[in-house]
């Protein structure tokens, strides 16, 4: 019975380690800023990849109150010109901007020594006792700025393990940011 429970727990652990997941890493909320609800929000994804920028910003803007992707306001060739960006955003009447960026991409390798349970477990594991797993871990930072006050009011970091593709990574990161901004009172 005990061996059956241990085997079930082991298989569940392997299955969860192999599936992609997004986890909370950290968040911060400015204690001096009273909570406010966004009504007209600029969605920004910081990257040099124009296609990726559009894909993430569209997903993010769709989940934000009055969301607008920044690429519709700021052309790709103007991103590096701060004065131009300030003028374009300032004229947009936005009360907030949610800015996302990929902070890191890491590959982790884990070696696990297999246990030998019973004769047949020993037989199948003795010739290959070490099990190697590799995971890709992406850390995304999301920040919320109150544009009227020119102030950072919220920040969150998430880590996603082994997303199937860039679309899934974007979905997981956007969902994390929106869920936590809602929990902290910025999104109704």
ChimeraX attribute file (.defattr): number of C-alpha atoms within 10 A of each C-alpha:
attribute: neighborCount
match mode: 1-to-1
recipient: residues
	/A:1	6
	/A:2	7
	/A:3	10
	/A:4	9
	/A:5	9
	/A:6	11
	/A:7	13
	/A:8	12
	/A:9	12
	/A:10	11
	/A:11	11
	/A:12	12
	/A:13	11
	/A:14	12
	/A:15	11
	/A:16	10
	/A:17	14
	/A:18	14
	/A:19	12
	/A:20	19
	/A:21	15
	/A:22	19
	/A:23	15
	/A:24	14
	/A:25	12
	/A:26	11
	/A:27	16
	/A:28	13
	/A:29	16
	/A:30	12
	/A:31	9
	/A:32	7
	/A:33	13
	/A:34	9
	/A:35	14
	/A:36	14
	/A:37	14
	/A:38	20
	/A:39	15
	/A:40	17
	/A:41	26
	/A:42	29
	/A:43	26
	/A:44	25
	/A:45	24
	/A:46	15
	/A:47	14
	/A:48	10
	/A:49	10
	/A:50	13
	/A:51	10
	/A:52	16
	/A:53	20
	/A:54	18
	/A:55	16
	/A:56	24
	/A:57	28
	/A:58	20
	/A:59	18
	/A:60	28
	/A:61	20
	/A:62	14
	/A:63	18
	/A:64	24
	/A:65	17
	/A:66	15
	/A:67	23
	/A:68	23
	/A:69	24
	/A:70	25
	/A:71	19
	/A:72	11
	/A:73	14
	/A:74	17
	/A:75	11
	/A:76	14
	/A:77	7
	/A:78	14
	/A:79	16
	/A:80	9
	/A:81	9
	/A:82	10
	/A:83	10
	/A:84	13
	/A:85	16
	/A:86	11
	/A:87	11
	/A:88	15
	/A:89	16
	/A:90	13
	/A:91	8
	/A:92	13
	/A:93	13
	/A:94	19
	/A:95	20
	/A:96	27
	/A:97	24
	/A:98	26
	/A:99	20
	/A:100	27
	/A:101	18
	/A:102	17
	/A:103	13
	/A:104	11
	/A:105	14
	/A:106	11
	/A:107	11
	/A:108	11
	/A:109	10
	/A:110	10
	/A:111	11
	/A:112	10
	/A:113	11
	/A:114	14
	/A:115	12
	/A:116	14
	/A:117	12
	/A:118	9
	/A:119	8
	/A:120	10
	/A:121	12
	/A:122	14
	/A:123	12
	/A:124	11
	/A:125	16
	/A:126	13
	/A:127	8
	/A:128	10
	/A:129	15
	/A:130	14
	/A:131	11
	/A:132	10
	/A:133	13
	/A:134	12
	/A:135	17
	/A:136	14
	/A:137	19
	/A:138	20
	/A:139	21
	/A:140	24
	/A:141	20
	/A:142	24
	/A:143	21
	/A:144	23
	/A:145	19
	/A:146	19
	/A:147	18
	/A:148	11
	/A:149	11
	/A:150	10
	/A:151	13
	/A:152	18
	/A:153	21
	/A:154	22
	/A:155	21
	/A:156	20
	/A:157	22
	/A:158	22
	/A:159	24
	/A:160	21
	/A:161	22
	/A:162	20
	/A:163	20
	/A:164	10
	/A:165	8
	/A:166	12
	/A:167	13
	/A:168	14
	/A:169	23
	/A:170	21
	/A:171	15
	/A:172	20
	/A:173	27
	/A:174	24
	/A:175	16
	/A:176	21
	/A:177	28
	/A:178	18
	/A:179	13
	/A:180	18
	/A:181	24
	/A:182	14
	/A:183	11
	/A:184	15
	/A:185	13
	/A:186	21
	/A:187	18
	/A:188	13
